[in-house]
Amino acid sequence: MSNRAHEERMSISKIPAVALLLAVLIVSATHAAERPPVMGRNGAVSAGHPLTTAAAFEILTKGGNAFDAGVAALLAGGVVEQDLYSLGGEGLVLVYPRSEGKVTSIVGQGWAPKGATIEWYKSRGKTLDGEGLDPAVVPGTIHAALTVLEKWGTMSFEQVSARAIDYASNGFPLRPRTATAIEGNLKFFQNWPENQHYWLKPDGSMYKPGETVKLPTLAHTLTLMVGRTCCRSKGPNCRHRRCSRSLLQRRHRRRDGPISQTAPGTFRTRRLRGVFREDRRAGDDQLSWVSGL
């Protein structure tokens, strides 16, 4: 056999091995792209953003319970997931304390401020068009968080809000869907230059996914709440309202919003227990409730 023929036979014999190796690599890559099952001995966290999940899991590693971790996730998500919700809005919370054996809904759905009357809107030629401060409700998210913390948590507001404050103060990488949401609201930013200051670069250009965004005003607000909140000792109906109410009223006053006219109306969450029928899942009921608002 000539050397050339021998080399050709050797090359051909290697083809099945190479094909097998490629198949193994493809299968491995496919498995790597799939979400692996999450396993743990003491607890698990699932959230809409990796940083939200990290904030909640950190609380578990520090000895907090599931409710402490849930509040940490609610606060952190209100910083890094603002294309979905914010801490100045509404909070929808479902809990299942095993000792109580039933699902409880914490209604953090804010109501309209006292100044939001028909006469107020008519006198200013305003409508509830969904933009700006005109249709704003009295924020309910923070009180919902404090209610959960006071009733079932073991940690202080300072402890569970630490990571949210860190994200807001030191910054977090912008995720693609938030960048897309910002791009879709650039026209809105023209009427609200305050938003441009935080969500756009100094030259007016957009942040790219992965670039760091800082929200120092939000960090300052949460820090004020830490300093003035007495939850765990006197319950959630305490002095945190004073600082948040004052900040909120000043913002509305500058933009002629309804909350600036009178006291916003103190918001207190409600606990709804046993509100779900046995033949329906709690999550389904919550979605129905939200869609009916």
C-alpha positions in Angstrom: 0.0 0.0 0.0 1.4 3.4 -0.9 1.9 6.0 1.7 -0.8 8.2 0.1 -3.4 5.5 0.2 -2.5 4.7 3.8 -2.9 8.4 4.7 -6.3 8.6 3.0 -7.5 5.5 4.9 -6.3 6.9 8.2 -8.2 10.2 7.4 -11.4 8.4 6.6 -11.2 6.3 9.7 -11.0 9.4 11.8 -14.2 10.9 10.4 -16.6 8.8 12.7 -14.6 9.8 15.7 -14.6 13.4 14.8 -18.4 13.3 14.1 -19.0 11.6 17.4 -16.9 14.3 19.2 -18.9 17.1 17.5 -22.2 15.4 18.4 -21.0 15.2 22.1 -20.0 18.9 22.0 -23.4 19.9 20.5 -25.3 17.9 23.1 -23.2 19.4 25.9 -23.8 22.9 24.6 -27.5 22.2 24.4 -27.6 21.0 28.0 -25.5 24.0 29.1 -28.0 26.4 27.5 -30.9 24.8 29.4 -31.8 26.0 32.9 -30.4 23.4 35.3 -32.6 22.3 38.2 -32.0 24.5 41.3 -31.4 22.4 44.5 -30.7 23.4 48.0 -30.9 22.1 51.6 -32.2 25.1 53.4 -34.0 27.5 51.0 -34.3 28.8 47.5 -35.1 32.1 45.9 -36.7 32.8 42.5 -37.0 36.4 41.2 -37.2 38.4 38.0 -33.6 39.7 38.1 -30.4 38.0 39.2 -29.6 41.0 41.5 -33.0 40.7 43.1 -32.4 37.0 43.7 -29.0 37.7 45.1 -30.4 40.3 47.6 -33.0 37.9 48.9 -30.6 34.9 49.1 -28.1 37.0 51.0 -30.8 37.5 53.7 -31.3 33.8 54.0 -27.6 33.2 54.4 -27.6 35.8 57.2 -30.3 33.9 59.1 -33.4 35.7 57.9 -36.5 33.8 57.1 -38.5 33.6 53.9 -40.5 36.7 54.7 -37.3 38.7 55.4 -36.0 37.5 52.0 -39.2 38.4 50.3 -39.1 41.9 51.5 -35.5 42.3 50.5 -36.5 41.1 47.0 -39.4 43.5 46.9 -37.1 46.4 47.8 -34.2 45.4 45.5 -36.5 44.8 42.6 -37.9 48.2 43.0 -34.4 49.5 42.3 -33.2 47.3 39.5 -36.5 46.3 37.8 -38.1 49.7 37.3 -39.4 48.8 33.9 -41.9 46.6 35.8 -42.6 48.4 39.1 -41.2 50.9 41.5 -41.2 51.5 45.2 -43.3 54.6 44.7 -46.2 52.6 43.4 -48.2 49.5 44.3 -47.1 46.2 45.9 -49.0 43.0 45.4 -47.9 40.4 48.0 -49.0 36.8 48.7 -47.7 35.0 51.7 -48.2 31.5 53.1 -47.2 31.3 56.7 -47.1 27.5 57.4 -48.2 28.0 61.0 -51.4 29.6 59.8 -52.0 27.1 57.0 -53.6 29.5 54.5 -52.7 32.1 51.9 -52.8 35.7 52.9 -52.9 38.6 50.5 -51.2 41.9 51.6 -53.0 44.5 49.6 -50.4 47.2 48.8 -52.7 48.7 46.2 -52.6 52.4 46.9 -55.7 54.6 46.7 -56.2 58.0 45.2 -54.9 61.0 47.2 -57.4 63.3 48.9 -56.6 66.1 46.5 -57.5 64.0 43.5 -61.1 65.3 43.1 -63.2 65.7 40.0 -63.1 69.5 40.6 -59.3 69.5 40.9 -58.9 67.8 37.5 -61.5 70.0 35.8 -60.1 73.2 37.1 -56.7 72.4 35.5 -58.0 70.9 32.3 -56.4 67.6 33.2 -57.4 64.0 32.5 -56.3 60.6 33.8 -54.3 59.8 30.7 -51.8 57.6 32.5 -48.8 60.0 32.2 -47.0 62.0 34.9 -48.2 62.5 38.4 -51.9 63.3 37.7 -53.1 59.7 38.0 -50.7 58.8 40.8 -51.9 56.9 43.8 -50.7 57.1 47.4 -47.7 54.6 47.4 -48.5 51.2 48.9 -45.4 49.2 48.3 -43.3 50.2 51.3 -46.2 49.8 53.7 -46.8 46.3 52.3 -43.2 45.4 52.8 -43.3 46.8 56.4 -46.5 44.9 57.1 -44.9 41.6 56.1 -41.8 42.4 58.0 -43.7 43.2 61.2 -46.1 40.3 61.1 -43.8 37.5 60.0 -40.2 38.7 59.6 -37.3 38.5 62.0 -35.1 41.3 60.7 -35.2 45.1 60.7 -36.0 47.3 57.8 -32.4 48.4 57.9 -31.1 44.9 57.4 -33.5 43.9 54.5 -33.1 47.2 52.7 -29.3 47.3 52.8 -28.7 45.7 49.4 -31.4 47.8 47.7 -29.7 50.9 49.0 -26.3 49.6 47.8 -27.7 49.0 44.3 -29.2 52.5 44.1 -26.2 54.2 45.6 -23.3 52.4 44.0 -25.1 51.4 40.8 -26.2 48.3 39.0 -25.7 47.0 35.4 -28.7 48.0 33.2 -30.4 45.0 31.8 -31.6 44.8 28.1 -35.3 45.0 28.8 -34.9 48.1 30.9 -32.8 49.7 28.2 -35.6 48.9 25.8 -38.2 50.4 28.1 -36.1 53.6 28.4 -35.9 53.9 24.6 -39.6 53.5 24.3 -40.1 56.4 26.8 -37.7 58.9 25.4 -40.5 61.2 24.3 -41.9 61.1 27.9 -38.5 62.1 29.2 -38.7 65.4 27.3 -41.5 66.6 29.7 -39.7 65.1 32.8 -36.1 66.2 32.8 -35.6 64.7 36.3 -35.9 61.3 34.7 -33.2 62.1 32.1 -30.8 62.9 34.9 -31.0 59.3 36.2 -31.8 57.2 33.1 -29.8 59.0 30.5 -26.1 59.9 30.3 -25.1 63.6 30.9 -24.9 64.1 27.1 -28.4 62.8 26.7 -27.4 59.5 25.1 -28.8 56.2 26.4 -27.1 53.7 28.6 -26.3 50.5 26.9 -27.1 47.1 28.5 -24.5 46.3 31.0 -23.5 49.9 31.8 -23.8 51.1 35.3 -26.8 53.2 36.4 -26.9 55.0 39.8 -30.0 56.3 41.5 -28.7 58.4 44.4 -32.0 60.1 45.2 -33.7 56.7 45.7 -30.8 55.6 47.9 -31.2 58.7 49.9 -34.9 58.2 50.3 -34.5 54.6 51.5 -31.7 55.7 53.9 -34.1 58.3 55.4 -36.7 55.5 55.9 -34.1 53.4 57.7 -33.2 56.3 60.0 -36.9 57.0 60.8 -38.5 53.7 60.6 -39.3 51.9 63.9 -40.8 48.7 62.5 -40.2 45.6 64.7 -40.6 47.8 67.8 -43.7 49.9 67.1 -45.1 48.2 64.0 -45.3 49.4 60.4 -47.6 52.4 61.1 -44.8 54.6 62.3 -42.5 57.5 61.4 -41.4 56.3 58.0 -44.5 58.0 56.7 -43.3 61.5 57.7 -40.1 61.6 55.6 -41.7 59.7 52.6 -44.8 61.9 52.7 -42.8 65.1 52.8 -40.6 64.1 49.9 -43.6 63.0 47.9 -45.5 66.2 48.6 -42.6 68.4 47.6 -42.3 66.5 44.2 -46.0 66.9 43.5 -46.0 70.5 44.6 -43.3 71.4 42.0 -45.3 69.7 39.2 -48.8 70.7 40.4 -49.7 67.1 41.3 -52.8 66.1 43.4 -50.8 65.0 46.4 -49.4 68.5 46.9 -52.8 70.0 47.7 -53.7 68.2 50.9 -52.4 65.5 53.0 -52.1 62.5 50.7 -54.2 60.2 52.9 -52.3 57.7 55.0 -52.2 54.4 53.3 -52.5 51.2 55.3 -52.3 47.8 53.8 -55.2 45.3 54.3 -54.8 41.6 54.9 -57.2 39.4 53.1 -57.3 35.9 54.4 -59.0 32.9 53.0 -59.9 34.8 49.8 -59.1 32.0 47.4 -61.5 29.3 46.4 -60.2 25.8 46.9 -60.4 24.9 43.2 -58.1 27.8 42.1 -54.4 28.5 42.7 -53.5 31.6 44.6 -51.5 33.0 41.8 -54.4 32.7 39.4 -56.6 34.7 41.8 -54.0 37.4 42.2 -53.7 37.8 38.4 -57.5 38.0 38.2 -57.5 40.6 41.0 -54.8 42.7 39.2 -56.5 42.6 35.9 -59.7 43.8 37.4 -58.1 47.0 38.9 
